[in-house]
Amino acid sequence: MMDQIVHWVRKDPSGLGRPWLPGAPASESMAVPMMLLNLVEQLGEADKEMASKYAELDDWCAQRILQHVQRDGQAVLENVSEDGKELPGCLGRHQNAGHALEAGWFLLRHATRKGDPELRAHIIDKFLLLPFRSGWDPDHGGLLYFQDVDGLCPTQLEWAMKLWWPHSEAMIAFLMGYSDSGDPALLHLFYQVAEYTFRRFRDPEHGEWFGYLNRDGSVALTIKGGPFKGCFHVPRCLAMCEEMLAALLSR
């Protein structure tokens, strides 16, 4: 199955069943290489043979993600051209802080596998600190869901909402960044995100997390599960953060 996925991503995407619309610009979403990078890590985590088989793919995915750093290193864009250039229009200006932060901790794991401290420092600067500075709402707290890099109005109706999963990924990213680097500023950001997350998303009466907040932090939808919010981001976040905190306490 992994070989089939790699074929779809790197050679022929037609098997995915998505029609190519005439006139649509050829683009690459950051979601594709970042999710593939995470698959590579999972498959090779306890299997040296599998890790060796996909070592080149590991590097390829990381490089494809890194090319989403645009504007002379001042922005992470969700979509770029196939050759790593900025796209015109709202597709090219689109930013997703949650995706950048999630890609950030995937890349931190990659840097650890490569034993590359310079790459780690670059990732912390561009995929942790940069998206947080642009994505954190200065008025109400929390991460805005989508942004336009030029400050124009995003085309997505939900752009100003606060969703559960970007905050889950931010907690993992900042705690991992602190664990790897020892920079206390990253631990402070972890606490900042965690404080907002547990105060706003957690249901103190019935448990679990709400998934969708208005910009001011009030609950927009009382559902706790649905077509998009499943049992994934929250338990992964809590399990990984607990594991990292335990490791830090034992040092």
Disulfide bonds with the S-S distance in Angstrom:
none
